[in-house]
Amino acid sequence: MSEIRLNIDGIEVTGFKGQTILDIAKENGIDIPTLCHDERVEIYGSCGLCVVEAEGTSKLLRSCSTFAANGMIIKTNTDRTRKNRQTALELLLSDHTGDCRAPCVLACPAQTECQGYVKFIAEGKYDEAVKLIKEKIPFPSSIGRVCPHPCEEACRRELVEEPISICSLKQFAGDIDLDKDELYTAEAGNPTGKNVAIIGGGPGGLTAAYFLRLQGHGVIIYDAMPQMGGMLQYGIPEYRLPKKILQEEIKSIEKMGVIFKNNIKIGRDITLDYLRNNYDAVIVAVGAWTSTGLRCKGEELDGVVGGIDFLRGVATTTDNNYDFTGCKIAIVGGGNTAMDACRTAVRLGAAEVYNIYRRTKNEMPAEQIEIEEAEEEGVIFKNLTNPIEITGDNGKVKAMRLQIMELGEPDASGRRSPVPVPGKEEIIEVDTVIVAIGQKLDKAGFEEIEQTKWGTIIADENTCRTNLNGVFAVGDATNNGADIAIAAIGEAKQAAETVGKYLNGENIKYEKPYLVKTEKTREDFADREILSRVKMPQRPAGERRKDFLEINLGLSEDAAKKEALRCLECGCHDFYECKLINYANQYKVQPEKYSGKTHRYIQDDIQSCIELNHEKCILCGMCVRICDEVVGATLLGFVNRGFDTVVKPAFDIGSCEADCVSCGKCVEGCPTGALYKKASK
C-alpha cells in the first residue's frame, strides 16, 4: 500500500492510497463533521456535512467518499464549507420534529432530567435515578416534598389522562437514598485555590455551594439563622417537610467540604466589602425574609404578624409561643405561604381559621392540592373579600372589617381584577391576623448593590452578575422577587457555572441553545392506553390536623414503578450524544427559513424492546446499513419514495421481532436518537 502526503488545514499529514480524506483526517485528529459515516459499513454520503475544499477544484468534495491523492491541499473549515453545512443541517431540521428535550425538562427551572430519572425508576435503577437528579438538585427528598412541580403542568401525559407524578417520584428516589447508611454525594473536584463566599444557606446558596465544590473551588456559606436551609428550614411547615430529612441532605453538602458559618448576618456581624476583599467571588442568596405589609388601618395592633415571621416563629420556638387553642385566626393571602400559615394555625389548636382572599379559589396562586387539603382540615375560605380595617381593644386585635368584592376585567397577569361591591361589607371576630401577601428583601448590608424600584437586587438573568465586580446574586432577593425553591436552585446552578468561568478568567456570555420543540395534541396520543395516575397515600384529614407529623406517606416501590411506566418518553434519549443537535448549535442553524410541510408520525415498535421515532429520523440509512452489512440480518429498509420515505422493517412487514437477535447495533449506530430501547415492563 503506497504512502501519500497531503495538507489538511495547514497540517502536513500522511495516509495511504485508497483512503478517503475523512479517514486520513480522523487518523490525524482533524475533525470533519458527519452524521452518516461509520467505518463498519460502506460509504453512503447521505448527510452532506463532511464537505471540504480542495485547492484546484471548484466544487466542494464529500470527504467521506473522496479518495485522497498525493499532494492534495484540503481546507475543512472555510466560510464556504460552514455555509454549506449550515444549509444541509437546516434542510435536515426543517422536517425534524422530534423534541430534543421533554416538555417536563424545559418547564423545570432547574432543567432537572425528569424523563431520565423517571425511566430509571421504571427500570428499578434507583441509584442511577438519584445520581441523575443530583446532577441538577442536591436535595431530591426535600424538593420532592415541597416543589409546586411546573414540570407536571407541562407533562404531555395530560393529553392522555393525567400528568405523571414526577415530584413524588423524585421524593421516592431521594427517600431510598436516605434509607442507606450514607447518602450518595458527588465527589468534589480537584482544588483550584479559588475561594467563594456565599451569603445565605437556603436552597439557592446550598445549590451554588454544591456545584462550586464539584468544580474544586473552596466555599464558605454565611447564614443569619442557627441552621442552614433557609425557607426550606424556617418557612415550610414540618408536616410538609420533616426537618430531619432536610438536614440529612444538607449534611451531605457539608461533607463535600463546604464550610458552614451560622448566626452571621451581613451588615451586623460582617460586611459585604469584607467578603469582596477576602474572597475571589461572592454569591448573594439571602432570600426574601421580610413580610409585605397589609397597608390598611389597624395593622400596627398587637396580634398582626407577617406570614413568614409567623412560620419562622413556629419553626424556631421550643415553648409553643403560638398556642392558638380556642382562638379565631385570619390569614390574608392566596399563595402557598398563606396555605402553610392556615394549616399551621389549625395544628396550633385554633377554633376557627379564616382565609381572606380578594379573588375566587380559581384565581388563587397556591397549589390546588394545598387549597384542597386546607379545606379538608377545616380552613374556612372567605373568597372575594378584602381587609378594610383591623379593629382592636386595648391595642390588641379584636375584629376585621372586610370589603365584599366581585371580579371585573382581567389585569396584566390575565386574572380578572377584584373590584369592591359598593355598600357591601362584613365583620369577623378574630384574635390574630397573619398577613401572607408577599415577601421582600432586607436591604441592610446590601446598599451598594443596584436594586429595582421594588427593592430587589438587579442580577443579569443569564449570568447572575450584579453591578459589583465579582458579586453575583440568585433567588428570591433578585429581580422579580420571591419565587419557588426550584427556581432558586436553577439560578444557583447557573450562577455556579458563571462564577467558575469568571474565576478561570473566561469571557462570561450566554447564548440560547437551539432546540427542536413541537406542539402535540390529544390526537397524537389517541392510541395510548388510559392509565390512572398513582395517588400519593396520605393521612386522614381528621388525624393529620392534630399534629405536625408528615401528612404524605410516600409511594411504595410497586406504585412508583407503575407510575413511572406511564411516561410517554417525549424527549430524545440521546440528547447529550446527539450529533445533529450538537452540529445545529455549532453552525447556528435557522431551519425556519425552510418552513413548509412536515410529517407527523406515530412511533413504531420495530421489535418488542426497540422503538423507532420517525420524527427524529433523518434517513441517514445507518440502521439499515448496519443491520445488513454488520449484522447480516437485512431486517430494516426504506419504505415509500421521495418526501414520504421512512425507515421500517423491510417490506413494511410491521415488525422484525421474529428474526431480530436483539443486538442493539441499530440503536447504537443512530446519530439522532430516533431508535431507542424502551423501559422493560
Sequence and secondary structure as in RCSB ss.txt:
>XXXX:A:sequence
MSEIRLNIDGIEVTGFKGQTILDIAKENGIDIPTLCHDERVEIYGSCGLCVVEAEGTSKLLRSCSTFAANGMIIK
TNTDRTRKNRQTALELLLSDHTGDCRAPCVLACPAQTECQGYVKFIAEGKYDEAVKLIKEKIPFPSSIGRVCPHP
CEEACRRELVEEPISICSLKQFAGDIDLDKDELYTAEAGNPTGKNVAIIGGGPGGLTAAYFLRLQGHGVIIYDAM
PQMGGMLQYGIPEYRLPKKILQEEIKSIEKMGVIFKNNIKIGRDITLDYLRNNYDAVIVAVGAWTSTGLRCKGEE
LDGVVGGIDFLRGVATTTDNNYDFTGCKIAIVGGGNTAMDACRTAVRLGAAEVYNIYRRTKNEMPAEQIEIEEAE
EEGVIFKNLTNPIEITGDNGKVKAMRLQIMELGEPDASGRRSPVPVPGKEEIIEVDTVIVAIGQKLDKAGFEEIE
QTKWGTIIADENTCRTNLNGVFAVGDATNNGADIAIAAIGEAKQAAETVGKYLNGENIKYEKPYLVKTEKTREDF
ADREILSRVKMPQRPAGERRKDFLEINLGLSEDAAKKEALRCLECGCHDFYECKLINYANQYKVQPEKYSGKTHR
YIQDDIQSCIELNHEKCILCGMCVRICDEVVGATLLGFVNRGFDTVVKPAFDIGSCEADCVSCGKCVEGCPTGAL
YKKASK
>XXXX:A:secstr
  EEEEEETTEEEEEETT BHHHHHHHTT     SS  TTS     S   EEEETT SS EETTTSB  TT EEE
SS HHHHHHHHHHHHHHHTT  S SS HHHHHSTT   HHHHHHHHHTT HHHHHHHHTTT S HHHHHHH   H
HHHH GGGGTSS   HHHHHHHHHHHHHTSSS          S EEEEE  SHHHHHHHHHHHHTT EEEEE SS
SSS THHHHTS TTTS HHHHHHHHHHHHTTT EEE S  BTTTB HHHHHHHSSEEEE     EE    SBTTT
SBTEEEHHHHHHHHHH SS S   TT EEEEE SSHHHHHHHHHHHHTT SEEEEEESS GGG  S HHHHHHHH
HTT EEEESEEEEEEEEETTEEEEEEEEEEEEEEE TTSSEEEEEEEEEEEEEE SEEEE S EE   TT TTS 
B TTS B   TTT B SSTTEEE GGGBTT    HHHHHHHHHHHHHHHHHHHTT                GGGG
TTS         B  HHHHTTS S SB    HHHHHHHHTT    S TTTTT HHHHHHHHTT  GGGG      
   EEEETTEEE TTT     HHHHIIIIIS    EEEES GGG EEEEGGG S  TTT     HHHHH SSS E
EE    
